[in-house]
Amino acid sequence: MGPGRRSSSGSLASAPRHNEPEVHRSEGPADTEAIGKRFAAELRPGDVILVGGELGAGKTTLIRGAC
């Protein structure tokens, strides 16, 4: 399927909001959680998020802030 998504009614939903990865810099765990919280506030039902990185990069801390 193309860049849009099909809704439950079968109509084509809007294309994804971001085509490029977002980059955020963190000064520590509290900052990383705050970034996660701000990020989560922008999510809509049906959004899919991919979080990747090395061991100890802060993935879990970011998600903890988002939840």
C-alpha positions as CSV (number, residue, x, y, z in Angstrom):
1,M,0.0,0.0,0.0
2,G,1.2,3.6,-0.6
3,P,2.0,6.2,2.0
4,G,-1.5,6.5,3.4
5,R,-3.4,4.0,5.6
6,R,-6.9,2.6,5.1
7,S,-9.4,3.4,7.8
8,S,-11.9,0.9,9.1
9,S,-14.4,2.3,6.6
10,G,-11.9,1.5,3.8
11,S,-11.2,5.2,2.9
12,L,-7.6,6.3,2.6
13,A,-6.4,8.0,5.7
14,S,-3.8,10.9,5.7
15,A,-0.2,10.1,5.0
16,P,2.2,9.8,7.9
17,R,3.1,13.1,9.6
18,H,6.9,12.6,9.6
19,N,9.0,11.3,6.7
20,E,12.3,12.1,8.4
21,P,13.6,10.8,11.7
22,E,13.5,13.3,14.6
23,V,16.7,13.9,16.6
24,H,16.6,15.0,20.2
25,R,19.6,15.6,22.6
26,S,19.3,14.7,26.3
27,E,21.5,15.8,29.2
28,G,20.4,12.8,31.4
29,P,17.6,10.5,32.4
30,A,15.2,13.2,33.6
31,D,15.6,15.1,30.4
32,T,15.1,11.9,28.4
33,E,11.8,11.2,30.2
34,A,10.6,14.7,29.6
35,I,11.3,14.3,25.8
36,G,9.3,11.1,25.9
37,K,6.4,12.8,27.7
38,R,6.4,15.6,25.1
39,F,6.6,13.1,22.3
40,A,3.7,11.0,23.6
41,A,1.5,14.1,23.8
42,E,1.7,14.4,20.0
43,L,0.7,10.7,19.2
44,R,-2.7,9.8,17.7
45,P,-4.4,6.5,17.7
46,G,-2.9,4.2,15.1
47,D,0.6,5.8,15.2
48,V,3.5,3.4,15.1
49,I,6.8,4.3,16.8
50,L,10.2,2.6,16.2
51,V,12.8,3.2,18.9
52,G,16.2,1.9,18.2
53,G,19.7,2.3,19.7
54,E,22.7,0.7,21.4
55,L,22.4,-1.0,24.8
56,G,22.2,1.8,27.4
57,A,21.2,4.5,24.9
58,G,18.1,5.5,26.9
59,K,15.3,3.7,24.9
60,T,13.6,2.4,28.1
61,T,13.9,5.8,29.8
62,L,12.3,7.5,26.8
63,I,9.4,5.1,26.8
64,R,9.0,5.4,30.6
65,G,8.5,9.1,30.1
66,A,6.0,8.5,27.3
67,C,3.9,6.2,29.5
